[in-house]
Amino acid sequence: MGSKNKLKRFNENETFANVYQPKREDLVDSDYEMKGHWNAKHFKNNNPLVLELGCGKGEYSVNLAKKYPNKNFIGIDIKGARFWRGAKTGIEENIPNVAFLRTQIELLDKAFAENEVDEIWITFPDPQIKYKRTKHRMTNSEFLKRYKKVLKPDGVMNLKTDSEFMHGYTLGLLHGEGHEVLYANHNVYKQEGSPEEVTSIQTHYENIYLEQNKPITYIRFKIK
């Protein structure tokens, strides 16, 4: 994507009512105005709040929002030029229950209050296969602690990935740390009984993986 195009998207994001782009210092140094108030201030209802972390173009967030109008969805990514597509679709198609937040996942507990979130989706994260990149894996112990902070006590996590490494690493960690695995499937399109929200929504990259016959894996779990 050319830098001109990127700039255009950044500028357009500024005008979207469904996009939030707090500065890092707004989150770290002060109490962020939306923290604890996403449903009241943005969605104007008290429906379950669902996050998609590393949402990319926002396809999953947008399609979940269409599928579940009685839930609120926020796609989170540090790259605003990427989720511009999802935000624009949300505006153009008048989807009231989807919004986007530009920030780092590390600052999740600065943007959301304790027990504010009902569910979290992680879709096709970078598996960070090299050992020295373990700290960047989105399902490592430190990240799970962050997610637990903002999730309600019965809150649920979802991991959908084409990486068998990431699937195996996460399952091993969950079992090793005593978390509750609700469902695990190492090939959601081949095995019967896969949840519908896992198989009925496909991202741009997922379609590419499927064309390459890469198995898509899924884990649903609770952090203890």
URSUL-V490911 format. One record per backbone hydrogen bond with DSSP energy under -0.5 kcal/mol. NH is the residue of the N-H (numbers start at 1). CO is the residue of the C=O. Records with the same first field share a line. If there is no record, write none. Layout:
BEGIN
NH: CO / CO
END
This chain:
BEGIN
6: 2
7: 3
8: 4
9: 5
10: 6
11: 7
12: 8
13: 9
14: 10
15: 11 / 12
16: 12 / 13
19: 16
20: 100
26: 23
27: 23 / 24
28: 24
29: 25
30: 25
32: 30
35: 32
37: 34
41: 37
42: 37 / 38
43: 38
44: 39
45: 39
48: 70
50: 48 / 72
51: 119
52: 74
53: 51 / 121
54: 76
55: 52 / 76
58: 55
62: 58
63: 59
64: 60
65: 61
66: 62
67: 63
68: 64
71: 68
72: 48
73: 97
74: 50
75: 99
76: 52
77: 101
80: 78
82: 79
83: 79
84: 80
85: 82
86: 57
87: 83
88: 84
89: 85
90: 86
91: 87
92: 88
93: 89
94: 91
95: 90
96: 94
98: 95
99: 73
100: 18
101: 75
102: 20
103: 77 / 101
107: 104
108: 105
110: 107
111: 107 / 108
112: 108
115: 149 / 151
116: 113 / 150
117: 150
118: 49
119: 49
120: 156
121: 51
122: 158
123: 53
124: 122 / 160
133: 130
134: 131
136: 133
137: 134
140: 137
144: 140
145: 141
146: 142
147: 143
148: 144
149: 145
150: 146 / 147
151: 147
152: 117
155: 152
156: 118
157: 221
158: 120
159: 219
160: 122
161: 217
164: 162
167: 163
168: 164
169: 165
170: 166
171: 167
172: 168
173: 169
174: 170
175: 171
176: 172
177: 173
178: 174 / 175
179: 174
180: 222
181: 179
182: 180 / 220
183: 220
185: 218
188: 216
190: 187
191: 187
194: 191
198: 195
199: 195
200: 196
202: 200
207: 203
208: 204
209: 205
210: 206
211: 207
212: 208
213: 210
214: 209
217: 161 / 215
218: 185
219: 159
220: 183
221: 157
222: 180
224: 222
END
